[in-house]
Amino acid sequence: MSAGNMHIKLKVWRQSNSNTNGGFEDYSLDGVSPDMSFLEMFDVLNEQLIEKGTEPVAFDHDCREGICGMCSMYINGQPHGPLRGVTTCQLHMRSFNDGDTIVVEPWRAEAFPVIKDLVVDRDAFDRVISAGGFVSVNTGNAQDANSLPIPKVDADESFAAAACIGCGACVAACKNASAMLFVSAKISQLALLPQGQAERSMRAEKMVAQMDAEGFGACTNTGACAAECPKEISLENIARMNREYIGAKLSSSNV
């Protein structure tokens, strides 16, 4: 083993599909560079498994730039691993020590059934968005940016909420598997902008109803979701969502 390289032990959750029981399997890797990303380390593991004629570990990934939210891994008891404000693909092996044992699991939530190994089905998020996370727009040429003046405070808060990548770490971190941080971010980014006003009276009501229908739990008020969010989405969005929801229910009850 060359200087600076590491020996890593892995305990990885293996599961054929959502209808079968899974379990941990142990692996050992030599020559792991501290400069490897966590996903690159898994690439090396899978190359070795394939060479041995063993089925590789299934895991989600796409951009590997911290943008897409696909790299959903529960690492040593934390979504996306030990660092704050980073996704799994941005986590590097220098965050671990030579000889460490790293435990890797999929997201654990009723609404996120395991597809295979570390891959879970997050279609529930898409259905929540479809329920109300959209705006009505006129077709044709793009509107001039200056024709819709937006206060900078509102624009900044909307942009911060829109930074949510829908990875599901908030759900994985919550002991009730609540999706309120994700849903509130999607509600907030539209509620703060003039383009989002047309559907505002129904958006929160429909998205919250769909969230509940998907089997996500209630908010625990512990803040674990915001603490583990790789984009550091604020808990203030949940308070805003609650206000939007109450307003929507009052409006619908007066119709």
KADAVEN-V15865 format. One record per pair of residues at least 6 apart in sequence whose ideal C-beta (glycine too) atoms are under 8 Angstrom apart, sorted by sequence separation. I is the first residue (numbers start at 1). GAP is how many residues later the second one is. D is the distance in whole Angstrom. If there is no record, write none. Layout:
I,GAP,D
I,GAP,D
This chain:
1,6,7
15,6,7
16,6,8
49,6,7
50,6,6
62,6,4
73,6,8
75,6,4
76,6,7
80,6,6
96,6,6
106,6,8
114,6,6
115,6,5
171,6,5
190,6,3
226,6,7
15,7,3
49,7,5
63,7,7
64,7,7
72,7,8
73,7,7
75,7,7
80,7,5
81,7,6
83,7,8
113,7,7
114,7,8
171,7,7
189,7,8
196,7,7
226,7,6
14,8,6
15,8,8
36,8,7
49,8,7
62,8,4
72,8,8
73,8,7
80,8,5
83,8,6
106,8,5
112,8,4
113,8,5
150,8,8
170,8,7
171,8,5
225,8,8
226,8,7
13,9,6
14,9,6
32,9,6
61,9,5
62,9,8
71,9,7
82,9,8
112,9,6
170,9,7
190,9,8
191,9,6
226,9,5
13,10,7
14,10,7
46,10,4
60,10,4
61,10,5
81,10,4
112,10,6
170,10,8
190,10,8
225,10,8
13,11,6
14,11,5
45,11,8
46,11,6
60,11,6
80,11,7
106,11,7
109,11,8
168,11,8
170,11,4
171,11,7
12,12,7
29,12,7
32,12,7
45,12,7
59,12,8
60,12,6
83,12,6
106,12,5
112,12,7
170,12,6
191,12,7
223,12,6
11,13,5
12,13,6
75,13,7
82,13,6
105,13,7
106,13,7
107,13,5
111,13,4
190,13,7
191,13,8
11,14,7
59,14,7
81,14,7
104,14,7
106,14,5
168,14,7
11,15,6
12,15,6
29,15,6
42,15,6
73,15,5
10,16,7
29,16,6
71,16,5
72,16,7
75,16,7
166,16,6
187,16,6
9,17,7
10,17,4
42,17,6
71,17,4
164,17,8
187,17,5
9,18,7
10,18,7
27,18,6
69,18,7
71,18,4
164,18,6
9,19,5
10,19,7
29,19,8
219,19,6
8,20,8
9,20,8
39,20,8
66,20,7
187,20,6
7,21,7
8,21,5
66,21,5
164,21,4
186,21,7
7,22,7
27,22,8
39,22,5
163,22,8
164,22,7
7,23,5
66,23,6
161,23,8
162,23,7
8,24,5
65,24,7
66,24,5
161,24,4
183,24,6
5,25,7
6,25,8
7,25,7
39,25,6
64,25,4
65,25,8
161,25,8
164,25,8
183,25,7
5,26,5
6,26,4
63,26,8
76,26,6
77,26,7
5,27,6
6,27,8
37,27,7
75,27,6
76,27,5
161,27,4
162,27,4
5,28,6
6,28,6
61,28,6
75,28,7
79,28,7
161,28,4
183,28,5
1,29,6
2,29,7
4,29,7
5,29,8
75,29,6
1,30,6
4,30,6
74,30,7
158,30,7
159,30,8
73,31,6
74,31,4
157,31,7
158,31,5
161,31,7
180,31,8
39,32,6
73,32,7
74,32,7
158,32,8
179,32,5
8,33,7
12,33,8
38,33,8
73,33,7
74,33,6
208,33,7
72,34,7
74,34,7
158,34,4
10,35,7
38,35,7
72,35,5
157,35,6
158,35,5
179,35,7
180,36,8
38,37,7
155,37,8
179,37,4
204,37,6
208,37,5
154,38,5
155,38,8
177,38,8
178,38,6
180,38,8
154,39,7
177,39,6
178,39,5
180,39,5
177,40,5
178,40,6
204,40,4
205,40,6
125,41,5
176,41,3
178,41,5
203,41,7
204,41,4
176,42,6
178,42,7
14,43,7
38,43,7
125,43,7
150,43,6
174,43,7
176,43,7
204,43,8
205,43,4
122,44,7
150,44,7
176,44,5
181,44,4
200,44,7
204,44,5
205,44,6
12,45,6
73,45,6
171,45,7
174,45,8
175,45,6
180,45,7
181,45,6
203,45,7
72,46,7
122,46,5
148,46,5
174,46,6
201,46,8
202,46,6
148,47,7
175,47,7
178,47,7
201,47,6
205,47,6
72,48,6
120,48,8
174,48,8
181,48,6
185,48,5
200,48,8
39,49,6
175,49,7
188,49,4
191,49,7
38,50,5
39,50,5
72,50,8
174,50,6
187,50,8
201,50,5
202,50,8
38,51,7
128,51,7
173,51,4
174,51,5
201,51,8
37,52,6
41,52,6
173,52,5
181,52,6
185,52,5
188,52,5
37,53,7
38,53,4
133,53,5
184,53,4
187,53,7
188,53,7
191,53,6
37,54,7
38,54,7
125,54,7
128,54,8
133,54,7
171,54,8
173,54,7
181,54,7
184,54,5
187,54,5
37,55,6
38,55,7
124,55,8
128,55,6
132,55,8
135,55,6
170,55,4
173,55,4
36,56,7
37,56,8
112,56,6
169,56,8
170,56,8
172,56,7
181,56,7
184,56,6
35,57,6
36,57,5
58,57,8
125,57,7
129,57,6
133,57,7
181,57,6
184,57,4
187,57,6
34,58,7
35,58,7
58,58,4
59,58,7
60,58,7
128,58,8
137,58,7
170,58,7
180,58,5
183,58,6
34,59,5
35,59,7
58,59,4
59,59,4
60,59,5
109,59,8
112,59,7
169,59,5
170,59,6
33,60,7
34,60,4
57,60,5
58,60,6
59,60,6
60,60,8
111,60,7
112,60,8
135,60,5
169,60,6
32,61,6
57,61,7
58,61,5
107,61,5
135,61,5
169,61,6
180,61,7
107,62,8
109,62,5
136,62,4
109,63,7
135,63,7
136,63,7
167,63,7
170,63,8
107,64,7
108,64,6
135,64,7
107,65,4
112,65,8
134,65,7
164,65,8
165,65,7
111,66,7
165,66,6
110,67,6
132,67,6
164,67,6
109,68,4
111,68,7
163,68,4
108,69,7
164,69,5
132,70,6
133,70,7
163,70,7
132,71,4
132,72,7
161,72,7
132,73,8
160,73,7
161,73,8
132,74,4
133,74,6
160,74,7
131,75,4
132,75,4
131,76,5
161,76,6
87,78,8
129,78,8
131,78,7
132,78,8
24,79,7
128,79,5
131,79,4
87,80,7
130,80,8
128,82,5
127,83,6
128,83,5
8,85,7
128,86,7
6,87,6
80,87,8
127,87,7
8,88,7
79,88,8
79,89,8
80,89,6
6,90,7
8,90,8
9,90,8
11,90,6
79,90,4
124,90,4
6,91,8
7,91,6
8,91,8
9,91,7
10,91,7
11,91,7
13,91,7
15,91,8
124,91,8
6,92,4
7,92,6
8,92,6
9,92,4
10,92,5
11,92,5
12,92,5
13,92,5
22,92,7
124,92,7
6,93,8
9,93,7
10,93,8
11,93,7
13,93,6
79,93,4
6,94,8
8,94,6
10,94,6
79,94,5
18,95,4
22,95,8
72,95,6
78,95,8
18,96,5
69,96,3
71,96,7
72,96,6
17,97,7
18,97,7
68,97,7
69,97,5
70,97,7
72,97,7
17,98,7
67,98,7
69,98,3
74,98,6
15,99,5
17,99,6
66,99,8
69,99,8
16,100,7
72,100,7
15,101,7
15,102,6
14,103,6
18,103,8
111,103,5
13,104,7
111,104,4
12,105,7
13,105,6
110,105,5
111,105,5
12,106,7
109,107,7
90,140,8
84,143,7
87,143,5
86,144,6
85,145,6
85,146,7
85,147,5
80,148,7
84,148,7
79,149,5
78,150,6
80,150,5
66,164,7
